[in-house]
Amino acid sequence: MSFDVSADAYQRFMGRFSEPLAARFADLAGVRHGQRVLDVGCGPGALTAELVGRLGADGVCAVDPSPLFAAEVAKRLPGVEVSVAAAERLPFPDGAFDATLAQLVVHFMTDPVAGLREMGRVTRPDGVVAACVWDHGGGRGPLTSFWHAVRELDPSASDESGLAGVGEGQLARLFGQAGLTVAESTTLTARARAGTFEQWWQPFTLGVGPAGDYVASLDAQRRALLRERYRELLNGGPVEVSATAWAVTRRGPGDHRLRRNALAIGADESAPTPPLSTSTAKARSPW
């Protein structure tokens, strides 16, 4: 899979989901003024920008293994401390942050358990470690219809349902294996829209992630067949797609206010037709 793409390409492909998701994810983590927060695997900065809006640039650090993405975040958000680094080797001392967050990253880590363990190491004992990944395993991710179209035409194709943490309960188990026990599990849902199918499809041709890699591997005829079948599954245009992410949060023992915040966010699901929704349930890791 490839994330060796421009920040603009990634933003056009996934930013339509990651930006609205970032606000809900920051709410879930209880991010508030006065904290120092690390964004792990920041990409082109969807979550980083949300954090800066809440904390100011001097309260936010960000890391990404892609030099292109790191440079874009540093340019886009002056004052944020941005480093080129993988989650598995974070360049910070123990307990440096009040909260460490990873949005849509764990399933692409080389070693998810090591990455989560590092996130725990750099977080204060009474702080928050949180991560979310798309529900590719349960068929509620943003690319579900795309991969359905792919498999109808190419049954041997691999989708994203086998990535780490994308099935029910899997992200919580990874937290447990990393020593981040007594974690809360929830779901976060974002919606994205496009006026026409062509506007929706074009970012798939930019080579971003597993879906972009697959499209790039096709010849013109097979790509046209896939495009048409995907269009049929989405009923043409305009397009509106809802995507759900698994989210897990480990809160320090002294963070009772944040725990109440998480439960309050869960109550939002009863609101009528919200633009974003969450449903919350507490789960203890078996480890």
Summary of the structure (lengths in Angstrom):
residues: 287
radius of gyration: 18.4
end to end distance: 30.7
largest distance: 58.8
contacts: 1011
relative contact order: 0.16
helix: 45%
strand: 22%
